Amino acid sequence: MKAYAKRDKKAGSASGRAQNGRLLKPLLITVTVVLTLLTAVFSVLYAVTGADGTETCAISFGTTAYHFCMRFAVAGIVSAAMQNRADYRAERYRLRAWEKKLYDRLRVKRWKNLLPTYQPESFDPRLHSWEEIAQATCQAEIVHAIIVALSFLPIVCIVWFGEPVVFIVTSVLAAALDLLFVVAQRYNRARIVKLIRRT
């Protein structure tokens, strides 16, 4: 009975996340398109006029556009390769003892549900078993872990464009954001696995 009660509770929260997901997708796509267009516009303006500020704007919008485009690319590639079929029992997906202590100190339980979910249907217990949801958390973790690493790639551009503050700040903030998602997936999966073992 407790397992079903938890499933119902999760289903209610999943419904809210599904609504947020429907709003998030078009928003992210729109932002990505706008950033890409702004990058193109300011790049052309700088090439034609060399006006003050146009290069900085082109670099700023271009760097931000990279982070958005890269996220779509990584998510698409990993999703096509894994198709939510990871072995959630594998050693690399298990929560370490030091992680549990760290996540308790970071109070992950309090803020994890505040993070947006791009594909909430993948974590909806009304649509999937807990085993499938655990697999989805593995895939999501890998996506965000790869994004964390690739977030630092623009720093290389300092060699050609200068503007170290723009590249370093955007890279660090982007990596920190996705690291939160990695932590949340690992935290949630540990709880889901416990639930699977009890049912």
LUMLUM-31977 format. One line per field, with one value per atom (N, C-alpha, C): residue number from 1; residue in three letters; atom name; y, x, z. Coordinates in nm, 3 decimals. Last residue first. Example, Ala and Ser with C-alpha at 12.3 -4.5 7.8 and 13.67 -1.06 7.14 Angstrom:
<sites>
n	[2,2,2,1,1,1]
res	[SER,SER,SER,ALA,ALA,ALA]
atom	[N,CA,C,N,CA,C]
Y	[-0.225,-0.106,0.003,-0.569,-0.450,-0.330]
X	[1.285,1.367,1.290,1.319,1.230,1.320]
Z	[0.708,0.714,0.787,0.780,0.780,0.780]
</sites>
This chain:
<sites>
n	[199,199,199,198,198,198,197,197,197,196,196,196,195,195,195,194,194,194,193,193,193,192,192,192,191,191,191,190,190,190,189,189,189,188,188,188,187,187,187,186,186,186,185,185,185,184,184,184,183,183,183,182,182,182,181,181,181,180,180,180,179,179,179,178,178,178,177,177,177,176,176,176,175,175,175,174,174,174,173,173,173,172,172,172,171,171,171,170,170,170,169,169,169,168,168,168,167,167,167,166,166,166,165,165,165,164,164,164,163,163,163,162,162,162,161,161,161,160,160,160,159,159,159,158,158,158,157,157,157,156,156,156,155,155,155,154,154,154,153,153,153,152,152,152,151,151,151,150,150,150,149,149,149,148,148,148,147,147,147,146,146,146,145,145,145,144,144,144,143,143,143,142,142,142,141,141,141,140,140,140,139,139,139,138,138,138,137,137,137,136,136,136,135,135,135,134,134,134,133,133,133,132,132,132,131,131,131,130,130,130,129,129,129,128,128,128,127,127,127,126,126,126,125,125,125,124,124,124,123,123,123,122,122,122,121,121,121,120,120,120,119,119,119,118,118,118,117,117,117,116,116,116,115,115,115,114,114,114,113,113,113,112,112,112,111,111,111,110,110,110,109,109,109,108,108,108,107,107,107,106,106,106,105,105,105,104,104,104,103,103,103,102,102,102,101,101,101,100,100,100,99,99,99,98,98,98,97,97,97,96,96,96,95,95,95,94,94,94,93,93,93,92,92,92,91,91,91,90,90,90,89,89,89,88,88,88,87,87,87,86,86,86,85,85,85,84,84,84,83,83,83,82,82,82,81,81,81,80,80,80,79,79,79,78,78,78,77,77,77,76,76,76,75,75,75,74,74,74,73,73,73,72,72,72,71,71,71,70,70,70,69,69,69,68,68,68,67,67,67,66,66,66,65,65,65,64,64,64,63,63,63,62,62,62,61,61,61,60,60,60,59,59,59,58,58,58,57,57,57,56,56,56,55,55,55,54,54,54,53,53,53,52,52,52,51,51,51,50,50,50,49,49,49,48,48,48,47,47,47,46,46,46,45,45,45,44,44,44,43,43,43,42,42,42,41,41,41,40,40,40,39,39,39,38,38,38,37,37,37,36,36,36,35,35,35,34,34,34,33,33,33,32,32,32,31,31,31,30,30,30,29,29,29,28,28,28,27,27,27,26,26,26,25,25,25,24,24,24,23,23,23,22,22,22,21,21,21,20,20,20,19,19,19,18,18,18,17,17,17,16,16,16,15,15,15,14,14,14,13,13,13,12,12,12,11,11,11,10,10,10,9,9,9,8,8,8,7,7,7,6,6,6,5,5,5,4,4,4,3,3,3,2,2,2,1,1,1]
res	[THR,THR,THR,ARG,ARG,ARG,ARG,ARG,ARG,ILE,ILE,ILE,LEU,LEU,LEU,LYS,LYS,LYS,VAL,VAL,VAL,ILE,ILE,ILE,ARG,ARG,ARG,ALA,ALA,ALA,ARG,ARG,ARG,ASN,ASN,ASN,TYR,TYR,TYR,ARG,ARG,ARG,GLN,GLN,GLN,ALA,ALA,ALA,VAL,VAL,VAL,VAL,VAL,VAL,PHE,PHE,PHE,LEU,LEU,LEU,LEU,LEU,LEU,ASP,ASP,ASP,LEU,LEU,LEU,ALA,ALA,ALA,ALA,ALA,ALA,ALA,ALA,ALA,LEU,LEU,LEU,VAL,VAL,VAL,SER,SER,SER,THR,THR,THR,VAL,VAL,VAL,ILE,ILE,ILE,PHE,PHE,PHE,VAL,VAL,VAL,VAL,VAL,VAL,PRO,PRO,PRO,GLU,GLU,GLU,GLY,GLY,GLY,PHE,PHE,PHE,TRP,TRP,TRP,VAL,VAL,VAL,ILE,ILE,ILE,CYS,CYS,CYS,VAL,VAL,VAL,ILE,ILE,ILE,PRO,PRO,PRO,LEU,LEU,LEU,PHE,PHE,PHE,SER,SER,SER,LEU,LEU,LEU,ALA,ALA,ALA,VAL,VAL,VAL,ILE,ILE,ILE,ILE,ILE,ILE,ALA,ALA,ALA,HIS,HIS,HIS,VAL,VAL,VAL,ILE,ILE,ILE,GLU,GLU,GLU,ALA,ALA,ALA,GLN,GLN,GLN,CYS,CYS,CYS,THR,THR,THR,ALA,ALA,ALA,GLN,GLN,GLN,ALA,ALA,ALA,ILE,ILE,ILE,GLU,GLU,GLU,GLU,GLU,GLU,TRP,TRP,TRP,SER,SER,SER,HIS,HIS,HIS,LEU,LEU,LEU,ARG,ARG,ARG,PRO,PRO,PRO,ASP,ASP,ASP,PHE,PHE,PHE,SER,SER,SER,GLU,GLU,GLU,PRO,PRO,PRO,GLN,GLN,GLN,TYR,TYR,TYR,THR,THR,THR,PRO,PRO,PRO,LEU,LEU,LEU,LEU,LEU,LEU,ASN,ASN,ASN,LYS,LYS,LYS,TRP,TRP,TRP,ARG,ARG,ARG,LYS,LYS,LYS,VAL,VAL,VAL,ARG,ARG,ARG,LEU,LEU,LEU,ARG,ARG,ARG,ASP,ASP,ASP,TYR,TYR,TYR,LEU,LEU,LEU,LYS,LYS,LYS,LYS,LYS,LYS,GLU,GLU,GLU,TRP,TRP,TRP,ALA,ALA,ALA,ARG,ARG,ARG,LEU,LEU,LEU,ARG,ARG,ARG,TYR,TYR,TYR,ARG,ARG,ARG,GLU,GLU,GLU,ALA,ALA,ALA,ARG,ARG,ARG,TYR,TYR,TYR,ASP,ASP,ASP,ALA,ALA,ALA,ARG,ARG,ARG,ASN,ASN,ASN,GLN,GLN,GLN,MET,MET,MET,ALA,ALA,ALA,ALA,ALA,ALA,SER,SER,SER,VAL,VAL,VAL,ILE,ILE,ILE,GLY,GLY,GLY,ALA,ALA,ALA,VAL,VAL,VAL,ALA,ALA,ALA,PHE,PHE,PHE,ARG,ARG,ARG,MET,MET,MET,CYS,CYS,CYS,PHE,PHE,PHE,HIS,HIS,HIS,TYR,TYR,TYR,ALA,ALA,ALA,THR,THR,THR,THR,THR,THR,GLY,GLY,GLY,PHE,PHE,PHE,SER,SER,SER,ILE,ILE,ILE,ALA,ALA,ALA,CYS,CYS,CYS,THR,THR,THR,GLU,GLU,GLU,THR,THR,THR,GLY,GLY,GLY,ASP,ASP,ASP,ALA,ALA,ALA,GLY,GLY,GLY,THR,THR,THR,VAL,VAL,VAL,ALA,ALA,ALA,TYR,TYR,TYR,LEU,LEU,LEU,VAL,VAL,VAL,SER,SER,SER,PHE,PHE,PHE,VAL,VAL,VAL,ALA,ALA,ALA,THR,THR,THR,LEU,LEU,LEU,LEU,LEU,LEU,THR,THR,THR,LEU,LEU,LEU,VAL,VAL,VAL,VAL,VAL,VAL,THR,THR,THR,VAL,VAL,VAL,THR,THR,THR,ILE,ILE,ILE,LEU,LEU,LEU,LEU,LEU,LEU,PRO,PRO,PRO,LYS,LYS,LYS,LEU,LEU,LEU,LEU,LEU,LEU,ARG,ARG,ARG,GLY,GLY,GLY,ASN,ASN,ASN,GLN,GLN,GLN,ALA,ALA,ALA,ARG,ARG,ARG,GLY,GLY,GLY,SER,SER,SER,ALA,ALA,ALA,SER,SER,SER,GLY,GLY,GLY,ALA,ALA,ALA,LYS,LYS,LYS,LYS,LYS,LYS,ASP,ASP,ASP,ARG,ARG,ARG,LYS,LYS,LYS,ALA,ALA,ALA,TYR,TYR,TYR,ALA,ALA,ALA,LYS,LYS,LYS,MET,MET,MET]
atom	[N,CA,C,N,CA,C,N,CA,C,N,CA,C,N,CA,C,N,CA,C,N,CA,C,N,CA,C,N,CA,C,N,CA,C,N,CA,C,N,CA,C,N,CA,C,N,CA,C,N,CA,C,N,CA,C,N,CA,C,N,CA,C,N,CA,C,N,CA,C,N,CA,C,N,CA,C,N,CA,C,N,CA,C,N,CA,C,N,CA,C,N,CA,C,N,CA,C,N,CA,C,N,CA,C,N,CA,C,N,CA,C,N,CA,C,N,CA,C,N,CA,C,N,CA,C,N,CA,C,N,CA,C,N,CA,C,N,CA,C,N,CA,C,N,CA,C,N,CA,C,N,CA,C,N,CA,C,N,CA,C,N,CA,C,N,CA,C,N,CA,C,N,CA,C,N,CA,C,N,CA,C,N,CA,C,N,CA,C,N,CA,C,N,CA,C,N,CA,C,N,CA,C,N,CA,C,N,CA,C,N,CA,C,N,CA,C,N,CA,C,N,CA,C,N,CA,C,N,CA,C,N,CA,C,N,CA,C,N,CA,C,N,CA,C,N,CA,C,N,CA,C,N,CA,C,N,CA,C,N,CA,C,N,CA,C,N,CA,C,N,CA,C,N,CA,C,N,CA,C,N,CA,C,N,CA,C,N,CA,C,N,CA,C,N,CA,C,N,CA,C,N,CA,C,N,CA,C,N,CA,C,N,CA,C,N,CA,C,N,CA,C,N,CA,C,N,CA,C,N,CA,C,N,CA,C,N,CA,C,N,CA,C,N,CA,C,N,CA,C,N,CA,C,N,CA,C,N,CA,C,N,CA,C,N,CA,C,N,CA,C,N,CA,C,N,CA,C,N,CA,C,N,CA,C,N,CA,C,N,CA,C,N,CA,C,N,CA,C,N,CA,C,N,CA,C,N,CA,C,N,CA,C,N,CA,C,N,CA,C,N,CA,C,N,CA,C,N,CA,C,N,CA,C,N,CA,C,N,CA,C,N,CA,C,N,CA,C,N,CA,C,N,CA,C,N,CA,C,N,CA,C,N,CA,C,N,CA,C,N,CA,C,N,CA,C,N,CA,C,N,CA,C,N,CA,C,N,CA,C,N,CA,C,N,CA,C,N,CA,C,N,CA,C,N,CA,C,N,CA,C,N,CA,C,N,CA,C,N,CA,C,N,CA,C,N,CA,C,N,CA,C,N,CA,C,N,CA,C,N,CA,C,N,CA,C,N,CA,C,N,CA,C,N,CA,C,N,CA,C,N,CA,C,N,CA,C,N,CA,C,N,CA,C,N,CA,C,N,CA,C,N,CA,C,N,CA,C,N,CA,C,N,CA,C,N,CA,C,N,CA,C,N,CA,C,N,CA,C,N,CA,C,N,CA,C,N,CA,C,N,CA,C,N,CA,C,N,CA,C,N,CA,C,N,CA,C,N,CA,C,N,CA,C,N,CA,C,N,CA,C,N,CA,C,N,CA,C,N,CA,C,N,CA,C,N,CA,C,N,CA,C,N,CA,C,N,CA,C,N,CA,C,N,CA,C,N,CA,C,N,CA,C,N,CA,C]
Y	[-0.323,-0.363,-0.496,-0.261,-0.285,-0.339,-0.208,-0.323,-0.360,0.029,-0.091,-0.216,0.204,0.175,0.048,0.209,0.160,0.121,0.332,0.193,0.132,0.586,0.501,0.355,0.682,0.667,0.574,0.687,0.609,0.583,0.872,0.730,0.642,1.118,1.059,0.909,1.152,1.150,1.080,1.158,1.056,1.040,1.381,1.250,1.138,1.588,1.555,1.416,1.591,1.561,1.516,1.673,1.546,1.501,1.924,1.819,1.681,2.061,2.046,1.934,2.066,1.982,1.961,2.260,2.120,2.024,2.488,2.461,2.314,2.472,2.463,2.429,2.513,2.385,2.365,2.779,2.672,2.536,2.912,2.914,2.801,2.858,2.815,2.810,2.977,2.834,2.782,3.246,3.167,3.018,3.310,3.322,3.237,3.263,3.191,3.193,3.432,3.288,3.211,3.690,3.636,3.485,3.715,3.719,3.656,3.715,3.600,3.597,3.849,3.849,3.731,3.685,3.757,3.743,3.535,3.651,3.736,3.331,3.406,3.537,3.239,3.250,3.341,3.205,3.321,3.347,2.964,3.078,3.205,2.792,2.785,2.908,2.822,2.891,2.893,2.655,2.792,2.867,2.415,2.422,2.565,2.390,2.460,2.474,2.238,2.379,2.459,1.978,2.059,2.208,1.892,1.890,1.984,1.927,1.993,2.002,1.755,1.899,1.977,1.511,1.548,1.698,1.528,1.516,1.554,1.534,1.653,1.648,1.272,1.393,1.514,1.113,1.112,1.236,1.171,1.200,1.208,1.072,1.215,1.255,0.798,0.869,1.019,0.755,0.726,0.803,0.817,0.902,0.879,0.607,0.744,0.838,0.397,0.399,0.539,0.470,0.462,0.466,0.438,0.573,0.576,0.164,0.249,0.391,0.088,0.045,0.133,0.189,0.252,0.212,0.221,0.151,0.223,0.498,0.408,0.337,0.654,0.609,0.503,0.725,0.682,0.622,0.817,0.680,0.633,0.998,0.992,0.848,1.055,1.029,1.017,1.119,1.009,0.968,1.348,1.222,1.101,1.560,1.506,1.374,1.669,1.559,1.493,1.882,1.900,1.793,2.023,1.894,1.908,2.251,2.221,2.086,2.223,2.219,2.184,2.185,2.319,2.325,1.942,1.953,2.091,1.994,1.916,1.930,2.124,2.206,2.126,1.938,2.060,2.131,1.736,1.702,1.826,1.855,1.830,1.803,1.966,1.968,1.953,1.940,2.035,2.050,1.735,1.867,1.976,1.531,1.570,1.710,1.515,1.559,1.598,1.418,1.548,1.602,1.168,1.268,1.408,1.053,1.067,1.173,1.054,1.134,1.158,0.873,1.013,1.106,0.638,0.680,0.827,0.673,0.642,0.695,0.531,0.644,0.600,0.389,0.374,0.494,0.397,0.468,0.462,0.238,0.383,0.464,-0.025,0.037,0.190,-0.078,-0.073,0.009,-0.060,-0.133,-0.133,0.054,0.140,0.072,0.031,-0.062,0.019,0.214,0.197,0.094,0.291,0.149,0.123,0.528,0.501,0.354,0.531,0.505,0.463,0.563,0.486,0.445,0.704,0.594,0.503,0.899,0.806,0.683,1.034,0.972,0.867,1.133,1.035,0.961,1.310,1.201,1.092,1.489,1.411,1.290,1.599,1.527,1.437,1.725,1.618,1.533,1.917,1.816,1.697,2.074,2.002,1.889,2.172,2.093,2.011,2.322,2.204,2.114,2.533,2.438,2.308,2.660,2.609,2.503,2.723,2.643,2.583,2.883,2.755,2.665,3.108,3.022,2.884,3.213,3.166,3.074,3.275,3.183,3.125,3.460,3.336,3.232,3.671,3.597,3.462,3.740,3.708,3.625,3.791,3.688,3.644,3.999,3.877,3.762,4.190,4.135,4.004,4.238,4.186,4.123,4.345,4.220,4.157,4.578,4.472,4.339,4.762,4.683,4.569,4.985,4.948,4.868,4.853,4.945,4.892,4.732,4.735,4.825,4.700,4.834,4.843,4.430,4.539,4.675,4.272,4.253,4.371,4.361,4.381,4.369,4.281,4.423,4.451,4.005,4.078,4.226,3.959,3.918,3.993,4.045,4.123,4.083,3.845,3.988,4.068,3.602,3.627,3.776,3.640,3.615,3.648,3.659,3.776,3.762,3.396,3.508,3.633,3.260,3.230,3.343,3.365,3.384,3.360,3.271,3.415,3.442,2.992,3.054,3.203,2.967,2.921,2.986,3.063,3.132,3.095,2.865,3.006,3.084,2.638,2.643,2.787,2.710,2.685,2.691,2.732,2.845,2.829,2.477,2.587,2.709,2.344,2.306,2.420,2.455,2.471,2.445,2.382,2.524,2.543,2.113,2.159,2.306,2.111,2.062,2.109,2.196,2.281,2.242,1.972,2.102,2.198,1.782,1.766,1.897,1.869,1.878,1.863,1.810,1.948,1.967,1.532,1.608,1.754,1.466,1.446,1.523,1.504,1.597,1.585,1.286,1.422,1.524,1.073,1.100,1.241,1.071,1.103,1.140,0.988,1.118,1.164,0.736,0.838,0.977,0.609,0.622,0.732,0.615,0.694,0.715,0.439,0.577,0.667,0.208,0.271,0.414,0.164,0.183,0.251,0.123,0.239,0.269,-0.121,0.000,0.126]
X	[0.936,0.812,0.828,1.181,1.073,0.947,1.335,1.370,1.261,1.220,1.212,1.238,1.298,1.157,1.138,1.571,1.521,1.375,1.568,1.619,1.572,1.479,1.397,1.439,1.695,1.564,1.472,1.889,1.911,1.780,1.776,1.788,1.810,1.796,1.665,1.674,2.078,2.002,1.867,2.134,2.195,2.120,1.983,1.955,2.014,2.103,1.962,1.928,2.364,2.342,2.198,2.304,2.373,2.348,2.194,2.109,2.172,2.416,2.300,2.209,2.570,2.614,2.503,2.447,2.424,2.474,2.541,2.398,2.373,2.816,2.759,2.611,2.840,2.881,2.819,2.749,2.679,2.712,2.939,2.797,2.720,3.175,3.163,3.017,3.113,3.147,3.127,3.071,2.962,2.988,3.329,3.208,3.095,3.501,3.519,3.392,3.406,3.417,3.424,3.411,3.289,3.295,3.680,3.572,3.445,3.838,3.841,3.725,3.861,3.737,3.734,4.015,4.032,3.905,3.989,3.902,3.932,4.183,4.156,4.082,4.199,4.322,4.301,3.941,4.014,4.140,3.848,3.832,3.902,3.864,3.971,3.967,3.625,3.740,3.858,3.436,3.452,3.572,3.454,3.517,3.534,3.310,3.439,3.510,3.093,3.069,3.198,3.164,3.166,3.142,3.123,3.257,3.265,2.845,2.937,3.077,2.753,2.735,2.828,2.810,2.879,2.870,2.628,2.771,2.854,2.382,2.426,2.575,2.381,2.362,2.421,2.403,2.509,2.502,2.157,2.284,2.399,1.977,1.978,2.109,2.033,2.056,2.065,1.956,2.093,2.126,1.686,1.775,1.922,1.592,1.587,1.678,1.618,1.700,1.705,1.421,1.560,1.655,1.200,1.233,1.377,1.203,1.222,1.260,1.150,1.274,1.305,0.898,1.008,1.143,0.733,0.762,0.877,0.543,0.658,0.668,0.319,0.354,0.464,0.301,0.176,0.204,0.547,0.513,0.379,0.750,0.612,0.575,0.983,0.991,0.851,0.927,1.021,1.028,0.777,0.707,0.798,0.951,0.892,0.821,1.195,1.108,1.045,1.302,1.275,1.180,1.235,1.251,1.209,1.397,1.305,1.336,1.422,1.490,1.390,1.284,1.275,1.342,1.343,1.219,1.197,1.577,1.584,1.458,1.573,1.572,1.565,1.560,1.479,1.466,1.739,1.597,1.509,1.987,1.938,1.788,2.151,2.004,1.939,2.415,2.370,2.218,2.418,2.469,2.422,2.321,2.245,2.288,2.525,2.393,2.302,2.732,2.744,2.607,2.634,2.662,2.668,2.619,2.498,2.518,2.888,2.790,2.666,3.005,3.042,2.945,2.892,2.862,2.894,2.761,2.867,2.829,2.510,2.546,2.651,2.573,2.540,2.590,2.657,2.532,2.495,2.878,2.896,2.772,2.777,2.853,2.860,2.438,2.582,2.652,2.170,2.238,2.389,2.073,2.080,2.148,2.173,2.165,2.183,1.972,2.092,2.068,1.788,1.807,1.936,1.710,1.667,1.679,1.857,1.713,1.660,2.127,2.091,1.945,2.142,2.235,2.185,1.949,1.945,2.032,2.036,1.904,1.895,2.283,2.278,2.145,2.193,2.287,2.280,2.021,1.974,2.062,2.189,2.068,2.019,2.380,2.419,2.299,2.215,2.292,2.329,2.113,2.022,2.094,2.357,2.269,2.171,2.456,2.529,2.442,2.273,2.279,2.348,2.338,2.204,2.206,2.608,2.566,2.426,2.601,2.673,2.623,2.470,2.403,2.469,2.674,2.550,2.472,2.857,2.894,2.770,2.709,2.758,2.793,2.667,2.551,2.594,2.942,2.854,2.734,3.035,3.099,3.006,2.866,2.872,2.930,2.929,2.793,2.791,3.197,3.164,3.025,3.161,3.236,3.203,3.016,2.955,3.028,3.164,3.063,3.006,3.213,3.244,3.129,3.202,3.155,3.187,3.265,3.369,3.332,3.100,3.120,3.236,3.118,3.092,3.133,3.174,3.252,3.238,2.978,3.120,3.206,2.748,2.770,2.916,2.785,2.782,2.809,2.768,2.888,2.898,2.513,2.626,2.758,2.366,2.347,2.468,2.449,2.471,2.464,2.362,2.503,2.536,2.089,2.161,2.312,2.037,2.014,2.090,2.099,2.172,2.158,1.908,2.051,2.135,1.672,1.696,1.845,1.704,1.693,1.727,1.707,1.820,1.820,1.452,1.572,1.693,1.293,1.284,1.409,1.368,1.389,1.388,1.283,1.424,1.456,1.003,1.080,1.228,0.921,0.916,0.995,0.993,1.046,1.040,0.843,0.988,1.044,0.580,0.613,0.763,0.597,0.533,0.563,0.707,0.786,0.730,0.496,0.614,0.699,0.333,0.286,0.402,0.495,0.460,0.413,0.501,0.624,0.595,0.237,0.283,0.408,0.249,0.154,0.194,0.432,0.470,0.377,0.288,0.397,0.441,0.114,0.063,0.169,0.288,0.209,0.155,0.383,0.475,0.399,0.148,0.207,0.301,0.116,0.014,0.068,0.349,0.329,0.227,0.298,0.410,0.398,0.084,0.065,0.175,0.209,0.107,0.081,0.378,0.437,0.338,0.197,0.285,0.344,0.083,0.000,0.086]
Z	[-0.345,-0.412,-0.484,-0.245,-0.147,-0.213,-0.465,-0.383,-0.284,-0.553,-0.637,-0.554,-0.350,-0.370,-0.451,-0.394,-0.266,-0.278,-0.646,-0.633,-0.502,-0.575,-0.661,-0.650,-0.429,-0.362,-0.443,-0.627,-0.506,-0.432,-0.805,-0.843,-0.721,-0.673,-0.699,-0.729,-0.673,-0.548,-0.568,-0.945,-0.861,-0.729,-1.021,-1.080,-0.994,-0.871,-0.851,-0.905,-0.978,-0.837,-0.813,-1.239,-1.215,-1.071,-1.189,-1.246,-1.227,-1.097,-1.008,-1.057,-1.323,-1.213,-1.112,-1.472,-1.509,-1.403,-1.332,-1.347,-1.377,-1.363,-1.228,-1.234,-1.639,-1.581,-1.443,-1.657,-1.729,-1.670,-1.500,-1.462,-1.529,-1.647,-1.507,-1.463,-1.897,-1.886,-1.744,-1.835,-1.894,-1.881,-1.731,-1.649,-1.704,-1.951,-1.825,-1.741,-2.157,-2.177,-2.045,-2.036,-2.098,-2.106,-1.955,-1.856,-1.912,-2.189,-2.098,-1.998,-2.449,-2.369,-2.270,-2.720,-2.596,-2.512,-2.951,-2.934,-2.810,-2.948,-3.071,-3.047,-2.684,-2.763,-2.884,-2.605,-2.551,-2.633,-2.689,-2.781,-2.731,-2.479,-2.579,-2.670,-2.353,-2.294,-2.392,-2.472,-2.523,-2.466,-2.307,-2.440,-2.492,-2.079,-2.069,-2.204,-2.139,-2.104,-2.099,-2.163,-2.285,-2.257,-1.895,-1.955,-2.076,-1.870,-1.776,-1.838,-2.070,-2.085,-1.992,-1.951,-2.075,-2.097,-1.740,-1.711,-1.834,-1.869,-1.797,-1.762,-1.981,-2.064,-1.993,-1.752,-1.853,-1.941,-1.627,-1.560,-1.660,-1.813,-1.784,-1.716,-1.792,-1.918,-1.895,-1.527,-1.570,-1.697,-1.532,-1.452,-1.489,-1.689,-1.743,-1.663,-1.512,-1.634,-1.694,-1.331,-1.285,-1.405,-1.499,-1.450,-1.399,-1.529,-1.647,-1.607,-1.264,-1.329,-1.450,-1.224,-1.151,-1.210,-1.546,-1.421,-1.351,-1.681,-1.678,-1.544,-1.653,-1.787,-1.788,-1.395,-1.460,-1.597,-1.323,-1.283,-1.338,-1.532,-1.486,-1.450,-1.656,-1.513,-1.450,-1.914,-1.892,-1.746,-1.899,-1.925,-1.902,-1.879,-1.756,-1.776,-2.023,-2.066,-1.942,-1.875,-2.018,-2.071,-1.572,-1.639,-1.784,-1.342,-1.452,-1.516,-0.988,-1.117,-1.228,-0.761,-0.820,-0.957,-0.660,-0.736,-0.797,-0.513,-0.636,-0.723,-0.267,-0.388,-0.519,-0.056,-0.050,-0.184,-0.111,-0.104,-0.109,-0.075,-0.211,-0.212,0.126,0.134,-0.003,0.151,0.050,0.047,0.336,0.375,0.278,0.176,0.296,0.342,-0.007,-0.055,0.062,0.157,0.091,0.050,0.230,0.333,0.274,-0.025,0.056,0.165,-0.099,-0.174,-0.090,0.068,0.085,0.011,-0.032,0.106,0.126,-0.368,-0.273,-0.134,-0.561,-0.475,-0.374,-0.881,-0.739,-0.659,-1.136,-1.106,-0.958,-1.155,-1.173,-1.142,-1.125,-1.017,-1.032,-1.235,-1.259,-1.151,-1.216,-1.108,-1.123,-1.443,-1.325,-1.206,-1.747,-1.635,-1.506,-1.983,-1.902,-1.791,-2.177,-2.148,-2.070,-2.310,-2.172,-2.134,-2.549,-2.551,-2.413,-2.621,-2.502,-2.500,-2.866,-2.838,-2.725,-2.853,-2.965,-2.936,-2.622,-2.624,-2.735,-2.707,-2.598,-2.597,-2.912,-2.940,-2.834,-2.774,-2.888,-2.917,-2.579,-2.539,-2.652,-2.745,-2.653,-2.613,-2.878,-2.952,-2.863,-2.671,-2.760,-2.831,-2.571,-2.487,-2.571,-2.784,-2.740,-2.654,-2.789,-2.902,-2.861,-2.542,-2.569,-2.679,-2.573,-2.459,-2.481,-2.807,-2.806,-2.693,-2.714,-2.813,-2.817,-2.555,-2.492,-2.585,-2.756,-2.649,-2.581,-2.907,-2.966,-2.863,-2.731,-2.781,-2.839,-2.694,-2.581,-2.625,-2.953,-2.871,-2.758,-3.029,-3.109,-3.028,-2.833,-2.841,-2.919,-2.901,-2.769,-2.768,-3.158,-3.140,-3.006,-3.104,-3.186,-3.170,-2.959,-2.890,-2.971,-3.226,-3.087,-3.027,-3.559,-3.456,-3.316,-3.794,-3.690,-3.575,-4.017,-3.962,-3.863,-4.104,-4.198,-4.143,-3.881,-4.003,-4.099,-3.702,-3.670,-3.796,-3.838,-3.807,-3.777,-3.838,-3.965,-3.942,-3.564,-3.637,-3.769,-3.506,-3.455,-3.520,-3.649,-3.676,-3.630,-3.534,-3.677,-3.708,-3.270,-3.298,-3.444,-3.314,-3.262,-3.286,-3.397,-3.489,-3.445,-3.161,-3.284,-3.385,-2.986,-2.959,-3.084,-3.111,-3.096,-3.073,-3.086,-3.219,-3.212,-2.805,-2.886,-3.023,-2.736,-2.687,-2.771,-2.861,-2.901,-2.859,-2.717,-2.862,-2.911,-2.461,-2.487,-2.636,-2.508,-2.457,-2.489,-2.587,-2.684,-2.640,-2.330,-2.461,-2.563,-2.116,-2.123,-2.262,-2.140,-2.154,-2.177,-2.097,-2.221,-2.246,-1.841,-1.954,-2.086,-1.685,-1.696,-1.816,-1.716,-1.761,-1.781,-1.594,-1.734,-1.794,-1.332,-1.410,-1.559,-1.259,-1.260,-1.342,-1.281,-1.363,-1.372,-1.089,-1.229,-1.321,-0.858,-0.887,-1.031,-0.892,-0.882,-0.913,-0.894,-1.014,-1.012,-0.637,-0.744,-0.871,-0.513,-0.478,-0.588,-0.625,-0.646,-0.618,-0.530,-0.673,-0.704,-0.259,-0.310,-0.459,-0.259,-0.211,-0.263,-0.345,-0.429,-0.389,-0.126,-0.260,-0.351,0.077,0.083,-0.053,0.000,0.000,0.000]
</sites>
